[in-house]
Amino acid sequence: MAEDENLNLQDLEQEAGDDQSPVAARGDPGRVPSNAKELEAVYDIPVQVSAVLGRSTMQVSQLLKLGRGAVVELDRKVGEAIDIYVNDRLVARGEVVVVEDRLGVTMTEIIKMDRS
């Protein structure tokens, strides 16, 4: 998460009915949580993480002609960083790695987004 973005956990905790938490007790909605205990309200929220190797644009007629073994050229070069999205929001860039017999992603750059 970007350093300049504020996490407003007070609203989350009031919805959950937990007004006795450290964040709610301080009453400062603009304060960034300073320890793991203050983030407990968000630990169980599921998020979708996607690693995008690249993109391609084609016409439907071209798509329908694709068959087994067809190669789709992407807009990235070999060795170029891939995009990592959380809930459809770009948050980082990274590299593909192999972990035992599975693919993984290692983050090499965190994307700092201005909140608008």
Residue, then its C-alpha position, 0 to 999 in steps of 0.5 A: m500500500a502506498e505510504d501516503e494513502n490513509l487507511n480508515l479502519q474506524d468506519l470498518e470497525q463501526e460497521a462491524g460493531d467493534d467500537q472498543s478497538p484501538v483505532a476507534a478509541r483514538g478517533d482519528p480517521g486520518r491516522v495510518p495504523s501503526n501496528a498489526k493489531e490495528l489492522e486485524a479488521v481487514y485480515d480476513i477480507p478476500v482480495q483477488v490478485s492477478a499477475v498479467l504477463g502481457r496483453s494482446t488485441m485481435q479481432v474476433s475472426q482472428l480469435l476464432k482461427l486460433g487452435r491448439g499450439a497457436v501462439v499469441e504475441l503479447d505486448r511485453k518483451v522477455g525479461e520485462a516486468i509483469d503487472i500485479y493487480v489487487n482487485d483490478r488495481l495495479v499495485a506492483r510490478g514483478e518477475v515470474v519465478v518457479v517455486e517447486d513445480r508452480l509459477g510464482v511472482t516476486m515483487t520488484e517494485i511497489i506502485k505508488m498511486d495518488r488517491s483522487 
